Amino acid sequence: MDGTTVLPTRLRRPWSSRRDLSLVGAAALLIAIALVALRTGAVAIPLHHLIDILLATFGMPLPADVTPQSAAVLLTIRLPRVVLGIVAGAGLAATGAVLQAVFRNPLADPALIGVSSGAALAVTGAIVLGASFGMDQLRWIGPFVLPLAGFVGGLAATVVLYRVATVEGTTSLATMLLAGIAINALCFAGIGLLTTMASNEQLRNISFWNFGSLSGVGWDTVGVVAVVIVATTVLLMRTAPGLNALALGETEARHLGFETQKLKRNVIALSALIAGFIVAVCGVIGFVALVGPHLARLIWGADNRVVIGGSALIGAILLLGADLIGRGVAAPTELPIGIVTALVGAPFFLWMLLRDRGRSS
């Protein structure tokens, strides 16, 4: 559990041939999973047809043996879903990595500590109470309404958690977990209250957020989410040197020239922005932000200059793989992706606790 602490590594190369090779291997695994996800479904698409359809989008002629149905399924249903899975998984895991570095605690996870439930509460409130507060008149911001609500809710939950769990720059594990439990309980109680006020159509929309899903998204939504998450993740990666220094303590980080309060504010705000957009589009998806950074540290060490990007890569693999499992295990229906990630992530979380208990005994 000490993987979040690392000395500032300005004098060492963050990359090595071994790290480069492992990153290339992880990228290759992600591409392989993406290709399987694009091919798999009610309409099976052979690999050579898949390549033909993708090339046709760049002006190449579409072969006669490729049916319009296959092209439509790939370009309008599966490809947006795969892109969303990659960017959402990358965003969740990168958020988990930086939150763990800021809190200096490896158990910080947007879903576990209440950030995702805070975003979900705000999104549910926007769905149920939006018309009452005139949000239906804000059509000029269109697809941004729910993501903005998610951002505000996630940010509020993060700030409350930080204020409660951190004293004089030190975050208590027990306090953080207890505060997360309390925030989750309050948010889910609020969601339950709002559901009693919802119409049948709103109830169907709200049920989508409970378990998470990548289905039913179009290119307009995916495009907005992808731009926001990619840009925000790049900004998070730029905070890596400061997070490395922060691992020594706030006083030491300030002596090294970092503005720790500004750093923490920026990280918290960017993390809440990512969590809010993902919850608004995909619902609450747990444990990807917890498992991804831990696997990244096991593979590449504790240097945040590598961990944040590596976590994003592993998170994309985990979420896209979980979606593929959910689509295949209960075909022709789909198992919600949040259930798949929980089935994998919860045992991993228990293993972490048992490992930490063994070290402290």
LUMDO-39505 format. One record per residue (C-alpha): residue number from 1; residue in three letters; x, y, z; chain. Coordinates in pm, whole numbers, always signed. Last residue first. Layout:
<rs>
+-----+--------+--------+--------+--------+--------+
! num ! residu !     c1 !     c2 !     c3 ! chaine !
+-----+--------+--------+--------+--------+--------+
! NUM !    ALA !      X !      Y !      Z !      A !
...
+-----+--------+--------+--------+--------+--------+
</rs>
This chain:
<rs>
+-----+--------+--------+--------+--------+--------+
! num ! residu !     c1 !     c2 !     c3 ! chaine !
+-----+--------+--------+--------+--------+--------+
! 361 !    SER !    +48 !   -716 !  +1179 !      A !
! 360 !    SER !    +64 !   -406 !   +957 !      A !
! 359 !    ARG !   +175 !   -596 !   +649 !      A !
! 358 !    GLY !    -91 !   -865 !   +687 !      A !
! 357 !    ARG !   -361 !   -601 !   +732 !      A !
! 356 !    ASP !   -246 !   -432 !   +412 !      A !
! 355 !    ARG !   -267 !   -757 !   +222 !      A !
! 354 !    LEU !   -613 !   -828 !   +363 !      A !
! 353 !    LEU !   -733 !   -482 !   +262 !      A !
! 352 !    MET !   -588 !   -516 !    -86 !      A !
! 351 !    TRP !   -745 !   -860 !   -128 !      A !
! 350 !    LEU !  -1082 !   -716 !    -27 !      A !
! 349 !    PHE !  -1047 !   -448 !   -295 !      A !
! 348 !    PHE !   -955 !   -707 !   -557 !      A !
! 347 !    PRO !  -1258 !   -915 !   -455 !      A !
! 346 !    ALA !  -1477 !   -604 !   -504 !      A !
! 345 !    GLY !  -1320 !   -506 !   -836 !      A !
! 344 !    VAL !  -1395 !   -813 !  -1044 !      A !
! 343 !    LEU !  -1761 !   -867 !   -956 !      A !
! 342 !    ALA !  -1801 !   -489 !   -923 !      A !
! 341 !    THR !  -1666 !   -430 !  -1274 !      A !
! 340 !    VAL !  -1911 !   -684 !  -1416 !      A !
! 339 !    ILE !  -2209 !   -540 !  -1225 !      A !
! 338 !    GLY !  -2124 !   -186 !  -1337 !      A !
! 337 !    ILE !  -2115 !   -306 !  -1698 !      A !
! 336 !    PRO !  -2479 !   -404 !  -1693 !      A !
! 335 !    LEU !  -2525 !   -761 !  -1825 !      A !
! 334 !    GLU !  -2661 !   -739 !  -2177 !      A !
! 333 !    THR !  -2938 !   -940 !  -2343 !      A !
! 332 !    PRO !  -2878 !  -1165 !  -2646 !      A !
! 331 !    ALA !  -2648 !  -1269 !  -2487 !      A !
! 330 !    ALA !  -2593 !  -1303 !  -2110 !      A !
! 329 !    VAL !  -2216 !  -1364 !  -2096 !      A !
! 328 !    GLY !  -2137 !  -1193 !  -2425 !      A !
! 327 !    ARG !  -2238 !   -829 !  -2384 !      A !
! 326 !    GLY !  -2128 !   -810 !  -2021 !      A !
! 325 !    ILE !  -1794 !   -971 !  -2105 !      A !
! 324 !    LEU !  -1730 !   -719 !  -2384 !      A !
! 323 !    ASP !  -1828 !   -434 !  -2152 !      A !
! 322 !    ALA !  -1586 !   -563 !  -1888 !      A !
! 321 !    GLY !  -1309 !   -584 !  -2147 !      A !
! 320 !    LEU !  -1373 !   -225 !  -2259 !      A !
! 319 !    LEU !  -1369 !   -111 !  -1898 !      A !
! 318 !    LEU !  -1055 !   -302 !  -1801 !      A !
! 317 !    ILE !   -854 !   -220 !  -2115 !      A !
! 316 !    ALA !   -942 !   +151 !  -2096 !      A !
! 315 !    GLY !   -847 !   +151 !  -1728 !      A !
! 314 !    ILE !   -515 !    -15 !  -1811 !      A !
! 313 !    LEU !   -426 !   +260 !  -2058 !      A !
! 312 !    ALA !   -539 !   +538 !  -1825 !      A !
! 311 !    SER !   -343 !   +380 !  -1540 !      A !
! 310 !    GLY !    -31 !   +375 !  -1756 !      A !
! 309 !    GLY !    -74 !   +745 !  -1833 !      A !
! 308 !    ILE !   -115 !   +834 !  -1467 !      A !
! 307 !    VAL !   +148 !   +585 !  -1346 !      A !
! 306 !    VAL !   +427 !   +696 !  -1579 !      A !
! 305 !    ARG !   +481 !  +1054 !  -1467 !      A !
! 304 !    ASN !   +329 !   +942 !  -1136 !      A !
! 303 !    ASP !   +645 !   +746 !  -1056 !      A !
! 302 !    ALA !   +528 !   +454 !   -840 !      A !
! 301 !    GLY !   +647 !   +153 !  -1036 !      A !
! 300 !    TRP !   +562 !    +41 !  -1388 !      A !
! 299 !    ILE !   +388 !   -296 !  -1356 !      A !
! 298 !    LEU !   +269 !   -305 !   -993 !      A !
! 297 !    ARG !   +208 !    +68 !  -1003 !      A !
! 296 !    ALA !     -9 !    +35 !  -1314 !      A !
! 295 !    LEU !   -203 !   -255 !  -1161 !      A !
! 294 !    HIS !   -276 !    -41 !   -859 !      A !
! 293 !    PRO !   -377 !   +258 !  -1076 !      A !
! 292 !    GLY !   -629 !    +50 !  -1275 !      A !
! 291 !    VAL !   -787 !   -137 !   -982 !      A !
! 290 !    LEU !   -925 !   +162 !   -796 !      A !
! 289 !    ALA !  -1044 !   +380 !  -1084 !      A !
! 288 !    VAL !  -1200 !    +74 !  -1249 !      A !
! 287 !    PHE !  -1364 !    -12 !   -914 !      A !
! 286 !    GLY !  -1709 !   +131 !   -980 !      A !
! 285 !    ILE !  -1910 !   +243 !  -1280 !      A !
! 284 !    VAL !  -2193 !   +485 !  -1202 !      A !
! 283 !    GLY !  -2378 !   +591 !  -1518 !      A !
! 282 !    CYS !  -2227 !   +600 !  -1867 !      A !
! 281 !    VAL !  -2309 !   +947 !  -2001 !      A !
! 280 !    ALA !  -2370 !  +1160 !  -1690 !      A !
! 279 !    VAL !  -2144 !   +941 !  -1476 !      A !
! 278 !    ILE !  -1859 !   +981 !  -1724 !      A !
! 277 !    PHE !  -1902 !  +1357 !  -1756 !      A !
! 276 !    GLY !  -1917 !  +1407 !  -1380 !      A !
! 275 !    ALA !  -1619 !  +1183 !  -1309 !      A !
! 274 !    ILE !  -1404 !  +1371 !  -1560 !      A !
! 273 !    LEU !  -1503 !  +1714 !  -1426 !      A !
! 272 !    ALA !  -1463 !  +1596 !  -1065 !      A !
! 271 !    SER !  -1110 !  +1481 !  -1142 !      A !
! 270 !    LEU !  -1027 !  +1815 !  -1308 !      A !
! 269 !    ALA !  -1157 !  +2008 !  -1006 !      A !
! 268 !    ILE !   -977 !  +1786 !   -754 !      A !
! 267 !    VAL !   -649 !  +1800 !   -945 !      A !
! 266 !    ASN !   -665 !  +2178 !   -986 !      A !
! 265 !    ARG !   -747 !  +2237 !   -622 !      A !
! 264 !    LYS !   -469 !  +2003 !   -510 !      A !
! 263 !    LEU !   -209 !  +2176 !   -726 !      A !
! 262 !    LYS !   -322 !  +2521 !   -619 !      A !
! 261 !    GLN !   -289 !  +2420 !   -256 !      A !
! 260 !    THR !    +50 !  +2258 !   -317 !      A !
! 259 !    GLU !   +217 !  +2545 !   -500 !      A !
! 258 !    PHE !   +532 !  +2355 !   -599 !      A !
! 257 !    GLY !   +882 !  +2500 !   -557 !      A !
! 256 !    LEU !  +1074 !  +2211 !   -401 !      A !
! 255 !    HIS !  +1031 !  +2370 !    -58 !      A !
! 254 !    ARG !   +656 !  +2365 !   -121 !      A !
! 253 !    ALA !   +671 !  +1992 !   -188 !      A !
! 252 !    GLU !   +868 !  +1936 !   +134 !      A !
! 251 !    THR !   +606 !  +2118 !   +338 !      A !
! 250 !    GLU !   +319 !  +1938 !   +165 !      A !
! 249 !    GLY !   +455 !  +1592 !   +230 !      A !
! 248 !    LEU !   +696 !  +1363 !    +49 !      A !
! 247 !    ALA !   +419 !  +1232 !   -177 !      A !
! 246 !    LEU !   +351 !  +1593 !   -274 !      A !
! 245 !    ALA !   +676 !  +1592 !   -472 !      A !
! 244 !    ASN !   +558 !  +1310 !   -695 !      A !
! 243 !    LEU !   +220 !  +1483 !   -725 !      A !
! 242 !    GLY !   +394 !  +1800 !   -838 !      A !
! 241 !    PRO !   +590 !  +1610 !  -1103 !      A !
! 240 !    ALA !   +268 !  +1435 !  -1220 !      A !
! 239 !    THR !    +53 !  +1747 !  -1263 !      A !
! 238 !    ARG !   +103 !  +1746 !  -1641 !      A !
! 237 !    MET !    -66 !  +1405 !  -1656 !      A !
! 236 !    LEU !   -381 !  +1562 !  -1514 !      A !
! 235 !    LEU !   -385 !  +1818 !  -1796 !      A !
! 234 !    VAL !   -360 !  +1536 !  -2051 !      A !
! 233 !    THR !   -648 !  +1360 !  -1874 !      A !
! 232 !    THR !   -856 !  +1677 !  -1900 !      A !
! 231 !    ALA !   -801 !  +1707 !  -2275 !      A !
! 230 !    VAL !   -878 !  +1340 !  -2335 !      A !
! 229 !    ILE !  -1186 !  +1349 !  -2109 !      A !
! 228 !    VAL !  -1334 !  +1667 !  -2259 !      A !
! 227 !    VAL !  -1272 !  +1574 !  -2623 !      A !
! 226 !    ALA !  -1396 !  +1218 !  -2576 !      A !
! 225 !    VAL !  -1711 !  +1325 !  -2392 !      A !
! 224 !    VAL !  -1810 !  +1575 !  -2661 !      A !
! 223 !    GLY !  -1743 !  +1331 !  -2944 !      A !
! 222 !    VAL !  -1915 !  +1043 !  -2770 !      A !
! 221 !    THR !  -2234 !  +1247 !  -2728 !      A !
! 220 !    ASP !  -2253 !  +1357 !  -3091 !      A !
! 219 !    TRP !  -2128 !  +1018 !  -3212 !      A !
! 218 !    GLY !  -2421 !   +835 !  -3062 !      A !
! 217 !    VAL !  -2468 !   +651 !  -2735 !      A !
! 216 !    GLY !  -2729 !   +382 !  -2668 !      A !
! 215 !    SER !  -2506 !   +137 !  -2489 !      A !
! 214 !    LEU !  -2203 !   +204 !  -2269 !      A !
! 213 !    SER !  -2377 !   +103 !  -1948 !      A !
! 212 !    GLY !  -2373 !   +173 !  -1576 !      A !
! 211 !    PHE !  -2545 !     -5 !  -1289 !      A !
! 210 !    ASN !  -2763 !   +258 !  -1122 !      A !
! 209 !    TRP !  -2737 !   +522 !  -1392 !      A !
! 208 !    PHE !  -2971 !   +355 !  -1642 !      A !
! 207 !    SER !  -3239 !   +317 !  -1376 !      A !
! 206 !    ILE !  -3264 !   +696 !  -1376 !      A !
! 205 !    ASN !  -3369 !   +711 !  -1742 !      A !
! 204 !    ARG !  -3636 !   +448 !  -1697 !      A !
! 203 !    LEU !  -3760 !   +627 !  -1386 !      A !
! 202 !    GLN !  -3775 !   +953 !  -1581 !      A !
! 201 !    GLU !  -4006 !   +793 !  -1838 !      A !
! 200 !    ASN !  -4228 !   +653 !  -1563 !      A !
! 199 !    SER !  -4243 !   +989 !  -1387 !      A !
! 198 !    ALA !  -4013 !  +1074 !  -1100 !      A !
! 197 !    MET !  -4105 !  +1194 !   -751 !      A !
! 196 !    THR !  -4038 !   +862 !   -579 !      A !
! 195 !    THR !  -3716 !   +842 !   -780 !      A !
! 194 !    LEU !  -3602 !  +1171 !   -626 !      A !
! 193 !    LEU !  -3619 !  +1027 !   -276 !      A !
! 192 !    GLY !  -3417 !   +721 !   -380 !      A !
! 191 !    ILE !  -3153 !   +944 !   -542 !      A !
! 190 !    GLY !  -3135 !  +1148 !   -223 !      A !
! 189 !    ALA !  -3092 !   +833 !    -16 !      A !
! 188 !    PHE !  -2826 !   +721 !   -263 !      A !
! 187 !    CYS !  -2645 !  +1051 !   -212 !      A !
! 186 !    LEU !  -2667 !  +1040 !   +165 !      A !
! 185 !    ALA !  -2547 !   +680 !   +184 !      A !
! 184 !    ASN !  -2262 !   +742 !    -61 !      A !
! 183 !    ILE !  -2151 !  +1048 !   +136 !      A !
! 182 !    ALA !  -2162 !   +855 !   +464 !      A !
! 181 !    ILE !  -1969 !   +559 !   +324 !      A !
! 180 !    GLY !  -1713 !   +795 !   +174 !      A !
! 179 !    ALA !  -1675 !   +972 !   +508 !      A !
! 178 !    LEU !  -1615 !   +636 !   +673 !      A !
! 177 !    LEU !  -1357 !   +543 !   +410 !      A !
! 176 !    MET !  -1181 !   +878 !   +439 !      A !
! 175 !    THR !  -1187 !   +875 !   +818 !      A !
! 174 !    ALA !  -1033 !   +527 !   +832 !      A !
! 173 !    LEU !   -764 !   +615 !   +578 !      A !
! 172 !    SER !   -677 !   +944 !   +750 !      A !
! 171 !    THR !   -547 !  +1210 !   +515 !      A !
! 170 !    THR !   -256 !  +1425 !   +629 !      A !
! 169 !    GLY !   -214 !  +1785 !   +509 !      A !
! 168 !    GLU !   -293 !  +1939 !   +846 !      A !
! 167 !    VAL !   -613 !  +1735 !   +875 !      A !
! 166 !    THR !   -766 !  +1565 !   +573 !      A !
! 165 !    ALA !  -1068 !  +1335 !   +593 !      A !
! 164 !    VAL !  -1353 !  +1582 !   +648 !      A !
! 163 !    ARG !  -1239 !  +1866 !   +423 !      A !
! 162 !    TYR !  -1127 !  +1631 !   +147 !      A !
! 161 !    LEU !  -1454 !  +1437 !   +154 !      A !
! 160 !    VAL !  -1663 !  +1753 !   +142 !      A !
! 159 !    VAL !  -1457 !  +1888 !   -149 !      A !
! 158 !    THR !  -1486 !  +1561 !   -340 !      A !
! 157 !    ALA !  -1865 !  +1541 !   -290 !      A !
! 156 !    ALA !  -1911 !  +1899 !   -412 !      A !
! 155 !    LEU !  -1691 !  +1837 !   -715 !      A !
! 154 !    GLY !  -1884 !  +1523 !   -809 !      A !
! 153 !    GLY !  -2218 !  +1703 !   -784 !      A !
! 152 !    VAL !  -2100 !  +2006 !   -983 !      A !
! 151 !    PHE !  -1942 !  +1788 !  -1251 !      A !
! 150 !    GLY !  -2249 !  +1564 !  -1276 !      A !
! 149 !    ALA !  -2473 !  +1867 !  -1325 !      A !
! 148 !    LEU !  -2238 !  +1993 !  -1596 !      A !
! 147 !    PRO !  -2241 !  +1649 !  -1760 !      A !
! 146 !    LEU !  -2624 !  +1644 !  -1746 !      A !
! 145 !    VAL !  -2672 !  +1985 !  -1907 !      A !
! 144 !    PHE !  -2387 !  +1962 !  -2160 !      A !
! 143 !    PRO !  -2582 !  +1763 !  -2422 !      A !
! 142 !    GLY !  -2802 !  +2065 !  -2504 !      A !
! 141 !    ILE !  -2630 !  +2389 !  -2399 !      A !
! 140 !    TRP !  -2874 !  +2583 !  -2617 !      A !
! 139 !    ARG !  -3156 !  +2368 !  -2483 !      A !
! 138 !    LEU !  -3157 !  +2565 !  -2160 !      A !
! 137 !    GLN !  -3537 !  +2600 !  -2158 !      A !
! 136 !    ASP !  -3579 !  +2245 !  -2027 !      A !
! 135 !    MET !  -3367 !  +2356 !  -1732 !      A !
! 134 !    GLY !  -3656 !  +2574 !  -1614 !      A !
! 133 !    PHE !  -3629 !  +2483 !  -1249 !      A !
! 132 !    SER !  -3938 !  +2260 !  -1247 !      A !
! 131 !    ALA !  -3840 !  +2104 !  -1581 !      A !
! 130 !    GLY !  -3501 !  +1999 !  -1447 !      A !
! 129 !    LEU !  -3634 !  +1850 !  -1125 !      A !
! 128 !    VAL !  -3634 !  +1482 !  -1223 !      A !
! 127 !    ILE !  -3350 !  +1465 !  -1477 !      A !
! 126 !    ALA !  -3135 !  +1738 !  -1320 !      A !
! 125 !    GLY !  -3181 !  +1582 !   -978 !      A !
! 124 !    THR !  -3076 !  +1245 !  -1114 !      A !
! 123 !    VAL !  -2764 !  +1406 !  -1263 !      A !
! 122 !    ALA !  -2684 !  +1575 !   -931 !      A !
! 121 !    LEU !  -2732 !  +1251 !   -739 !      A !
! 120 !    ALA !  -2518 !  +1062 !   -991 !      A !
! 119 !    ALA !  -2235 !  +1316 !   -954 !      A !
! 118 !    GLY !  -2244 !  +1277 !   -577 !      A !
! 117 !    SER !  -2257 !   +900 !   -623 !      A !
! 116 !    SER !  -1947 !   +919 !   -843 !      A !
! 115 !    VAL !  -1753 !  +1124 !   -589 !      A !
! 114 !    GLY !  -1863 !   +912 !   -293 !      A !
! 113 !    ILE !  -1539 !   +761 !   -165 !      A !
! 112 !    LEU !  -1580 !   +421 !   -330 !      A !
! 111 !    ALA !  -1709 !   +550 !   -663 !      A !
! 110 !    PRO !  -1437 !   +812 !   -724 !      A !
! 109 !    ASP !  -1168 !   +582 !   -579 !      A !
! 108 !    ALA !   -918 !   +666 !   -306 !      A !
! 107 !    LEU !   -794 !   +339 !   -160 !      A !
! 106 !    PRO !   -427 !   +400 !   -238 !      A !
! 105 !    ASN !   -401 !   +696 !     +1 !      A !
! 104 !    ARG !   -178 !   +996 !    -40 !      A !
! 103 !    PHE !   -500 !  +1199 !    -72 !      A !
! 102 !    VAL !   -347 !  +1383 !   -366 !      A !
! 101 !    ALA !   -174 !  +1072 !   -504 !      A !
! 100 !    GLN !   -481 !   +852 !   -467 !      A !
!  99 !    LEU !   -688 !  +1123 !   -633 !      A !
!  98 !    VAL !   -433 !  +1139 !   -917 !      A !
!  97 !    ALA !   -442 !   +765 !   -986 !      A !
!  96 !    GLY !   -819 !   +730 !   -948 !      A !
!  95 !    THR !   -878 !  +1011 !  -1198 !      A !
!  94 !    ALA !   -643 !   +845 !  -1446 !      A !
!  93 !    ALA !   -836 !   +519 !  -1398 !      A !
!  92 !    LEU !  -1174 !   +683 !  -1458 !      A !
!  91 !    GLY !  -1057 !   +884 !  -1759 !      A !
!  90 !    ALA !   -896 !   +586 !  -1931 !      A !
!  89 !    GLY !  -1206 !   +373 !  -1876 !      A !
!  88 !    ALA !  -1431 !   +649 !  -2009 !      A !
!  87 !    VAL !  -1205 !   +716 !  -2311 !      A !
!  86 !    ILE !  -1179 !   +350 !  -2410 !      A !
!  85 !    GLY !  -1540 !   +256 !  -2339 !      A !
!  84 !    LEU !  -1666 !   +562 !  -2529 !      A !
!  83 !    VAL !  -1456 !   +469 !  -2833 !      A !
!  82 !    VAL !  -1587 !   +113 !  -2818 !      A !
!  81 !    ARG !  -1949 !   +230 !  -2795 !      A !
!  80 !    PRO !  -1907 !   +480 !  -3079 !      A !
!  79 !    LEU !  -1761 !   +197 !  -3293 !      A !
!  78 !    ARG !  -2030 !    -55 !  -3208 !      A !
!  77 !    ILE !  -2352 !   +132 !  -3282 !      A !
!  76 !    THR !  -2334 !   +382 !  -3570 !      A !
!  75 !    LEU !  -2022 !   +273 !  -3761 !      A !
!  74 !    LEU !  -2026 !   -102 !  -3701 !      A !
!  73 !    VAL !  -2400 !   -162 !  -3717 !      A !
!  72 !    ALA !  -2438 !    +61 !  -4024 !      A !
!  71 !    ALA !  -2152 !   -108 !  -4210 !      A !
!  70 !    SER !  -2285 !   -454 !  -4130 !      A !
!  69 !    GLN !  -2635 !   -358 !  -4245 !      A !
!  68 !    PRO !  -2499 !   -204 !  -4567 !      A !
!  67 !    THR !  -2363 !   -550 !  -4654 !      A !
!  66 !    VAL !  -1997 !   -606 !  -4734 !      A !
!  65 !    ASP !  -1965 !   -849 !  -5028 !      A !
!  64 !    ALA !  -1965 !   -562 !  -5281 !      A !
!  63 !    PRO !  -1645 !   -411 !  -5144 !      A !
!  62 !    LEU !  -1672 !    -52 !  -5010 !      A !
!  61 !    PRO !  -1464 !   +192 !  -5213 !      A !
!  60 !    MET !  -1201 !   +386 !  -5013 !      A !
!  59 !    GLY !  -1302 !   +740 !  -4916 !      A !
!  58 !    PHE !  -1172 !   +757 !  -4560 !      A !
!  57 !    THR !  -1492 !   +610 !  -4413 !      A !
!  56 !    ALA !  -1449 !   +322 !  -4660 !      A !
!  55 !    LEU !  -1126 !   +226 !  -4481 !      A !
!  54 !    LEU !  -1326 !   +151 !  -4166 !      A !
!  53 !    ILE !  -1573 !    -62 !  -4360 !      A !
!  52 !    ASP !  -1297 !   -257 !  -4534 !      A !
!  51 !    ILE !  -1116 !   -318 !  -4204 !      A !
!  50 !    LEU !  -1432 !   -457 !  -4048 !      A !
!  49 !    HIS !  -1496 !   -668 !  -4356 !      A !
!  48 !    HIS !  -1147 !   -817 !  -4323 !      A !
!  47 !    LEU !  -1209 !   -890 !  -3954 !      A !
!  46 !    PRO !  -1539 !  -1068 !  -4012 !      A !
!  45 !    ILE !  -1849 !   -889 !  -3877 !      A !
!  44 !    ALA !  -2096 !  -1091 !  -3670 !      A !
!  43 !    VAL !  -2438 !   -928 !  -3641 !      A !
!  42 !    ALA !  -2580 !  -1019 !  -3300 !      A !
!  41 !    GLY !  -2249 !   -911 !  -3150 !      A !
!  40 !    THR !  -1873 !   -940 !  -3173 !      A !
!  39 !    ARG !  -1657 !   -782 !  -3443 !      A !
!  38 !    LEU !  -1613 !   -437 !  -3290 !      A !
!  37 !    ALA !  -1559 !   -583 !  -2943 !      A !
!  36 !    VAL !  -1296 !   -825 !  -3077 !      A !
!  35 !    LEU !  -1117 !   -537 !  -3251 !      A !
!  34 !    ALA !  -1127 !   -328 !  -2932 !      A !
!  33 !    ILE !   -989 !   -618 !  -2727 !      A !
!  32 !    ALA !   -697 !   -654 !  -2971 !      A !
!  31 !    ILE !   -629 !   -279 !  -2972 !      A !
!  30 !    LEU !   -624 !   -274 !  -2590 !      A !
!  29 !    LEU !   -387 !   -570 !  -2582 !      A !
!  28 !    ALA !   -153 !   -395 !  -2828 !      A !
!  27 !    ALA !   -154 !    -84 !  -2606 !      A !
!  26 !    ALA !    -66 !   -299 !  -2305 !      A !
!  25 !    GLY !   +220 !   -461 !  -2497 !      A !
!  24 !    VAL !   +349 !   -121 !  -2612 !      A !
!  23 !    LEU !   +339 !     -3 !  -2251 !      A !
!  22 !    SER !   +528 !   -315 !  -2140 !      A !
!  21 !    LEU !   +796 !   -259 !  -2404 !      A !
!  20 !    ASP !   +839 !   +107 !  -2313 !      A !
!  19 !    ARG !   +864 !    +21 !  -1946 !      A !
!  18 !    ARG !  +1130 !   -239 !  -2011 !      A !
!  17 !    SER !  +1319 !     -4 !  -2243 !      A !
!  16 !    SER !  +1309 !   +267 !  -1980 !      A !
!  15 !    TRP !  +1095 !   +572 !  -1923 !      A !
!  14 !    PRO !  +1070 !   +815 !  -1635 !      A !
!  13 !    ARG !  +1441 !   +894 !  -1677 !      A !
!  12 !    ARG !  +1593 !   +984 !  -1349 !      A !
!  11 !    LEU !  +1715 !  +1325 !  -1234 !      A !
!  10 !    ARG !  +1369 !  +1474 !  -1205 !      A !
!   9 !    THR !  +1243 !  +1184 !   -996 !      A !
!   8 !    PRO !  +1073 !  +1350 !   -703 !      A !
!   7 !    LEU !  +1070 !  +1079 !   -434 !      A !
!   6 !    VAL !   +787 !   +830 !   -442 !      A !
!   5 !    THR !   +491 !   +743 !   -227 !      A !
!   4 !    THR !   +176 !   +605 !   -386 !      A !
!   3 !    GLY !   +305 !   +247 !   -385 !      A !
!   2 !    ASP !   +305 !   +228 !     -4 !      A !
!   1 !    MET !     +0 !     +0 !     +0 !      A !
+-----+--------+--------+--------+--------+--------+
</rs>
